[in-house]
Amino acid sequence: MSGGNSIGGGARTAWTRNLDTPLRAFLRTETASAAFLLAATLAALAWVNLDASSYERVWQTTLTIRMGGSELAESLRYWVNSGLMTFFFFVIGLEARREFDLGELRERRRVALPLAAGIAGMVVPVSIFLALNLGRPSAHGWGVAMSTDTAFALGMLALVGPRFPDRLRAFMLTVAVVDDMLSLLVIATAYSHALALVPLLVGLGFLALVVLILQVGLHRGLVCFLLGIAAWVAFSRSGIDPVVVGLAMGLLVYASPAARVDLERASDLFKLFREQPTSGLARSASAGLQSAISPNERLQELYHPWASYLIVPLFALANAGIAINGGFLLHAYGSPITLGILFGYLLGKPVGIVGASALLRTLSRGALRPPVGWAALAGGGTIAGIGFTVSLLIASLAFRGVALEEAKLGVLSAGLCASGATWLVFRATERLPARLRIRALLGSSETLIDLAVPVDPDRDHIRGGEEASVTLLEYGDLECPYCGQAESTIRTLLADRGDLRYVWRHLPLRDVHPEAQQAAEATEAAANQGRFWEMHDRLFDHQAALRLPDLIGYARELGLDTDRFADDMRRHSGAGHIAEDVDSADLSGVSGTPTFFINGRRHNGAYDIDSLTVAVRIARAQAAVGAS
């Protein structure tokens, strides 16, 4: 009944939502998929330069789908660009919705800055492109110079960026999501064919049915999937690129944390199956487990790896090929198309993102500020100059022939130069004095607090100095084996870190650990005699023996008044305090143990000594910057 098998992996008891946050899983997949994307790009370049005719012949192959008297006949490249890429934008929509429901953007005022940065990071590059192509037919391709490639940008940021902060990656992901959404709007309006109104209305009707199904709580995945396909076909017939259906469908799927009551229900269903393993109870247990996780998270886990490791690299293979020779390079690097895209990305992206962020901070008098320092923001602006997926998609819609090849060269060259510029920004930052470097990377913005109920010295159990700059809070279960493993880490951390206070809050998982509630009440009974931490430590040292006679024995060993202790246990005197802790855990979205908060911000991932030491060090640096 456990959530994992190693402390380093961040194992938790009672079917936690996951071993890592959805955001970090998304970032990790995006970063790793950059290698696949790069390999596919190099393969496309090699293929074209070895045999250009076979490259085009393969991707121009016509594939036809017939249903009754209707058919849809398009090239293989179209099925990749507008068919498979619909799933890519579906994943983007899912992540955007997750950020609005659970992530950094759940505090709505935080939407303004990445929204402004994303818009400015598109408008400035487009302006540069238009300035170089004004009055030319190539001006129609202005949309090529505006979109950041999420996978490539995050992948290169992991390679050339700083060791921290993760907030830069989260901020850039949000900017990229805004970027992708606006890019799809541009594709749907500026780069669509002649609009057919009837198919468009039919497609919108199918999407409206999906909204209705989700609103009434049916959540029929197969029905929504079929309606999505029908909407895709209708949009394809309407003249609007049907990839917009993917984004719209993704935005409709809500995200929510796993509620403790849902986890307990799933646990009860599993127990029934364990006692009587029938196929019917197996289906009930499986359905209970699935219902505890939000549809958004389930669908991201299903489609995100496919989109990142297969669909986007396949898109690159189909679109990134350029026949390169000296004559072409000499001509292309003098072309306003190539130069407009190159300078648009290389100059326009950082100017737009950094400039909009600075302007909004000034206009709001500091109320709205980037979640990172100026150096990290500058590096994020330069890395945003990597445009690939959507840029090549728009290029294929806007250009043909030599102009298309020039546009592809501009996109690829901008990505290479943007990576180099980002490396220079962060290497220069590393040379700054330590205090200035921390401020340049972390900034002074307030972090979003995840802990719903602040630490109260008058009621919480606290170890360490009350004036410490870093507070490490744990929701734990005294019978949980992973809490027991984490306890040795906490003791080491407290011994080595003087400027740290540690707070324990109870979260006894009674559906998994039958003695957990009684053990928690024993620590509260000991607290009534001023010996909470002694009992806390003793119980962790004897997790296999937590029955009432054992607890009374520990009280006697600690020199407590055993009659008073036994009376407190009989009256459940500590139950109210424990219930308050459990309620605060629910409010903070905690569903398993151990769960840690550092200065009010949830710590996700591993809780070995190295991971927690790094997290505490970063929190201390942020506190020092905020105090200065």
N, C-alpha and C positions, 0 to 999 in steps of 0.2 A: 504493500500500500504506500509506496514511496515514490518520490518525484525524481529520483536519479540515483547514481551510484558513486559519486565522488564529490568531496567538498570543493575541489578545484573547479568543478563544473557548475557550482551553485545549486546543488541538489536541495529539494525542499519536500516536506511531507504533505500529503493530502491533496494530490493532484492539483498543483498550482497551475496557473495559466500557462506557463512555460518556464524553461530554464533561463530564458533571457527575454528581454522586451521585444515586442514586435518591431519597434523602430530599429533596434540594434540588429535584429535578424535581417531586416530589410537592407540596412546599410551594409551588413556583411555580405549578403548575396550580391548586391550591386557592385561592391568592391571586387569580389572574386570573379564576377562575370566579365569584368573589364579585360581580363586576360583572354577569355574566349572571343570577345569582341575584337581585340587587337589581332588575334590569330586569324580570324575570319577576314579582317581587312587586308592583312598581308597575303592571305590566300587568294583573295579577289584580285589584288594587284599582280600577283605572280601569274594567275590564270590568264588575265587579259594580255599581259605582255608576252606570254608564251603562245597563246592561241586565241586572239581576240574574236575570231569568227565563231568558234565553238562556245565561247562565253555568252555572246549575244544570242546564238541559236538556242542554247538551253533555256535562257530566261525569257525568250520570246515565244517559247512553246505554248500553244493554246490549250487550255483545259476548259472543258464544258461541263456544266451541271444542268441536267434536264429534270424537270418535275412536271409531269403531265404534258401540256402543250407549251409550257414555258421553259426557257433555257437561259443560262448565263454563261457566256463564252468570253473568257479573258486570258491574258498571257499569264505564264507562271509568275512573272515578276509582280503582276497586279495582285495575284492571290497571296503573295508574300506581303507586299506593301500595304494592301488594304484589307486583306483577310486575316492572316496570322498576326499582323501588327495591331489588330483590334484587341487581341488578348493582352498585348503589351500595354496599351492605353487603359484597358480594364484594370490591370494591376496598379497603374498610376492613379486611377480613380479611387481604388481601394485604399491606397496609402494616404491620399489626400483626405478621404473621409475619416480614416483612423486618426490623422493629425488633428482634425477638427473635433472629433469625439473624445479622444484620450490623450493626445500629444500636446506639444507646445502651444498649439493654436486653440486649445480648449478655453483659454482665457482670451476672449475675443479681441481685446485691445491689442494683443500681440499679432493679430492678423495684419494690421495696417503696415507695419514695417516691411516684412517679407513681400507683401503685396506690392508696396511702392517700389521696393528694390527690384522685384521681378519685372514690373512694368517698365521702369527706367532702364533696366538691363536689357530690354528689348528695343525700346524706342531709340536710345542713343546709337546702338549699332545700325539700326535701320536708317537713321538719319545720315550716318557716315556713308553707308552704301548708296543711298540716294544722291548724296552730294557728289559722289564719283561717277554716277550713272545717269545723272539728270539729263533729260532730253534724248536718251537712247532707248531703244526697244528693251534693253537688258534691265531697265528700271523696274520692269514688271516682276523681277526676281527678288525684290527687296525682302521677302519673307525668309529667304535662305539664311540671312545674316542675324537671326534673332534668337534661336533656340539653343539652350544648353543641353548637352547629352548627359543624363543623370548617371548612367553606369560608368561612362568614360571619366567624367569629372570626379565622381567619388572614388573611383579606382585610382586615378592619378593623385588625388589628394591624399589617399592613404600611403602612397609611395613617397611623395615629395613634401607632404605637409608636416605639421608639428606632431609631437607625441600626444598632445592634448590641445584643445579641448574637443570632446565629442560634440559640444554644442555647435561648433562650426559646421560639422558634417550635418547635424540636424537642421541648422539654419539654411545651409545650401540645398539640402533636400527639399525644404519648403519652398525656397526660391525656384528650384527646378520644377516643382509641381505646378506652381503658378505659371511658370514659363510654358510648360507642356499644355496646360489648359488653354492659355491664350493662343498658343500656336495652333491648336486644333480649331479654335474659333476662326483664326485667319484662314486655315485650310478650307473650312466649311464655307467661308464667305468669299475670299479673294481668289481661291484656286480651285473652285468647283466649276463644273461644266454648266451649260444652260439648265436652269432650274425647272424641274417638272413638279408642279404643285401637288398633284394627286398622290404620287408615290411618297412625297414628303409628308403629307398629312397622314397617310396610312402608317408610315414609320413612326411618327409622333404618337399616333393612336396606340401602337404596340407598346411603346415606352410608357404611355399613360396606364396601360393595363398592368405593366410590371409595378409601377408605383402603387396602384390600387391593391395588388396582391400583397405587397410588402406592408402596406398600411393596415390591412385587416389582419395581419399576423399569420398568413398562411405559410410563407417562406418555402414554397414548393420550388426547389432548385431546378428540377427538370422542366417545369412549366416556364419559369423565368428564362431558362436557357433557350428554349424553343422560341419564346417571344423575342428574345434578343436576336436570334438568327433571322427571324421574320423582319425585325426592324432593320437589321443589316442589309438584307436584300432590298427592302423598300428604299432605304437611303441610297444604296448603290444605283437604283433605277432613277432616283430623283436628281442625280447629278452632283450631290454632296458626297464627299469622301466618307465612306461608311465607318471609318475608324472612330468617328465621334460617338458612335453607339457604344463602343467599349468604355470610353471615359464616362459617359452618362450612366451606364449600368454600374460601374464601379462606385460612383458617387452615391448611388442609391442604397448601398449595402452598409448598414450601421455597424459600428464597433462599440463594444462595451466590455468592461472587466468581468471576469468570472465571479459571480456572487457566491458568498460562502454557503448560502442556502441551496444553491444549485449544486455545489460540490458535495454537500452533505447528502442531497437527494441521490446523486450519482453513486456515492459511497454506499448508501442503503441498497440501491439496486444491485450493486456488485455483490454485496453480502448475500442478498437473496439468491443470486446466481451461484455464489460459492457454496451455499447450503444445498441448493437443488439445481445442478447444472443442466437445464433444459434449453432447447433452442429458443423457446419463447422468452425465457428470462434472459438469455444471451442477447436477443434483439433489444429487449427493454434496457439492459445495462449499457449496450452500445449506444442506443438512442439517448440515454441519460448523460453519458459522457460527452456526446457530441453537442447536446443542447446546452451544456455548461460553458462552452466556448462560443463566442459570438461568430455569426456568419462571416464577418469581415476577416477575422483571423483565420478561419478555416479555409476560406477561398484564397487568401494570400499564400498560405502554406502550400496549397495545391498548385496554383498557377504561377507564382513568382519565380520559382526555379526554372520552369519551362520557358517562361518569357525571357529570363535573363541568360540562360545557358543554351537555349536552342533558337528561339524565335528572333531575338535581336541579332545574334551572330549570323543567322541565315539571311536576315535583311542586309547585313553588311556584305555578305558574300554576293548577294544579288545586285547591290548598288554601288559598292565602293571601287569597282574596277576602273582604272584609268590606264590607257596606253601611254607610257612615259618615254619620251626621248628628248634630246637636247633642243631640237627645234620647237617642240611643243612647250617645254618649260620656258624658253626664252620668250615665246609669244605670250604664254599665259600670264607670266609675272609682269607683263606690261598691260594686261587686259584690265579694264575697269571692273569686270565681274570678279576676277580673282582678288584684285586689290581691295575692292569694296567689302568682300567677305572677310579677307584677312585683317584689314584694319578695323572693320566693324567689330569683329570678335576681340581682337587683341587690345584695342583701345576702348571701344564702346562699352564692353561688358564691365570692366572694372570702374570706368568713369560713371556709368549708370548706377551700378549697385552701391558703390561707396558714396557717390554724390547724393543719391536719393536717401540713403541712410543718414548721412550727415545733415541733410536739409530737414528731414522729418524730426530728427533729434532737436535741432535748433528751433523749429516751429512749435514743437510740443514742450519746449523748455526742459528737456531732459526726461519727460515722462515716457517717451518712446525712444528706446535706444537699442542698438544691436546687442545680441546676447554674448558677443565676443569683443575683444579689443580691436584697435585700428589695424594692427598688423595682420591679425587673423582675417579681418574683414577684407583687407586688400588682397590677401592670398586667395580668399574665396572669390573675389571679383575676377582675378586673373584666371583661376581655374575654370570659371564659368565660360571662359573663351573657348572651351572645347565643345564645339557643336558637331553633331554627327547624325544621330538617328533621324530626328525630325528635319534637320537641315537638308539631308540627302533626300528625304521624302518630298519636301517642298521643291528642291532642285529638280527632281524627276517630273514634277507637275509644271514647273515654270519654264524649263529649258529643254532643248533638244540639240543633238549633234555636238559641235565643238563648244558651244556655250555651256552645255551640261558638263563636259569634261573640265572646263575652266572653273565652274562652280565647285565641282568635287575637289579639285586641287586646292581651291581656296579654303574649303572646309578642313581638309586634311592638314594643310600647312598651318592653319590657325590653331588646331589642336596641338600640334607639335610645339609651336611657339608659346602657347599658353602654358603648357607643362613646364617649359624652361623658365618662363617668367615667374611662375609660382615657386619653383625651386629657389630662384634668386631671392624672392621676398622672404621666405622662411629661413634661408641660410643667413641673410643679413640680420634677421630678427634674433637668431641665436647668438650673435656677437654683442647684443646689448647687455648692459649690466642686469643682474638677476632680477631685481625689483622692477625695473623698467620693462624687462622682457615679459614678466608675468602679467603686468598691466597691459602690455601690447597684445598679448594673446588672449587673456581672459576678460579684459575690460572691467567695468564697474557696474554692470547692470544687475538688477536683482534677479536671482534665479526663481523659477516657478516652484512654489512650495507644494509638495505632495502630501505632507503630513497634515491631516485635517485638524487634529487636536494638538496644540503646541505643548511642549514639555512644561510641566508645572512642578517646581521644586517642593511645593507643599503636599503633593500627593504621589508623584512619581518616585520610583526607586532609582537613585542616582549614585554612581561611583565616579570619583574624580572631582576636580574643582568646579564649583558652580560658575566661575568666571572663565572657564576654558573657551577658546574660540571655536572649537569643533565639538559637536555633540553627535555621538553615535547611538542611535536608538534601535533596539531590537524587539520585534514581536516574536515571542518564542513559546515553545511547548516543552515542559520539563521532561516529558517522556519521549520527545522526538529525537531519534538518533542523530539527525543532521544538526539539530541544535546542540547536541552533546559534542559533536565534532567541532562545531563553530566555537564552542566555549573555550577550548584551549587557545584558539586564535585570538579571542577577545582578551584573555588573560595576558597573553604575550604582548598584545598591542597596548594594553593599559600599563604594562610594566615598562615599555620602551618609550611611550609617548606621554610626557607630562601634561601637555596642553590639550587634554582630551577628557571629556566626561562621557560616561556610558549610562544609558537608561534602559531598564528592562520593563517591558509590558507583556502581560499574559495573553496568550491566544491558545488555550487548551483545545486541541482537536479531538473532542470526545468521541466522534464517530470512528476515529482511527486508533486513538490511544485511550483505553478505558480508565487508566489511573491518572491521566493528565490533570483533570479538574481537581481531584483530591490533592495532588501534589502541589498545585498552585495555591489551594487553600491552606496547605501546610506552611508555605512561605509567608502567607499573610498572617497566619497565626503566630509565626515566629516574629514577624514585623511588629506585632502588638507588644512584644517584649524587647524590641530594638535589635533583633538578630536576623533580619531578612536575608542579608547577603551570606551569612554563615550557613543558613538553611538552604538557600539557593545553590551554593557551591556543593554542599553535602549531597543534595539530591542529584545533581549532575554527575557526581562521583559514584552514585549507586542507582543509575537509571533502571536497572533490572529489578529493583526491590522498592516499590513505591506504594505498597499496601499500607493500610492504617497502622497495624502493629509495627511495621518498619518505620513509619513516620514518627510514631511516638518514641521509638527507640532512638532515632536521630535527635529528637528534642531532648531526651535524657542525656545523650552524649554531649550535646552543646550546653548543658547546664541550665536548660529552661525549666520553668515551673510546669511540669508535665500535666498536673491537674488542670491548670488554666489552659494549657495548650489543647488538651483533649476536649475541654468544654468548648473552646473556640471552634474546634473541628466539628463537634457535634452540632453546634448552632450555625455552622457555615458562615462564621462572622466575616470571612474574607470574600464571600461570593459577590457582594455588591461591587467591591473594588475590581474584581476580575471581570464582572459584566461590563463595567465602564471601559476597561481596556479592550474588550471584545468589540464593543460598539465603536470605539475609536478606530479599531482595525478595519471594521466594515466601511466606515466613512472614508478611510484612506485607501480603499481598494485592495486591502491585504486579504489573501485567501489561503496562504500556506505559511509554513514555518521552516527555517527562520527567514524573516524579512527584515532588512535593515534600512534605516533612514540616516543620512548624514547631513546635518544642518537642515533638516526638514525635507531634503530631496531623496527620493527613493534610490537606493543602491541596487543596481541590477547586475546579474552575472555572478562570478565567483566570489567566495568570501574566505579564501585562504589568506594567510598573513601578507603575502606580497600584494594581492589585489586590494585588500582593505588598507594597507599602508599607503599605496599610491592614491587611493580615493581620499583618505584622510589628509594626505599632503596637499592634494589639489584643493580640498575644502579649506585648509588652513591658508593657502595662498590666496584664494578668493576672499576669505574673511579679512586678510591683511590688506588687500587692495581696496576692499570696501571701506575699511576703517581709515585709510589714508586720504 
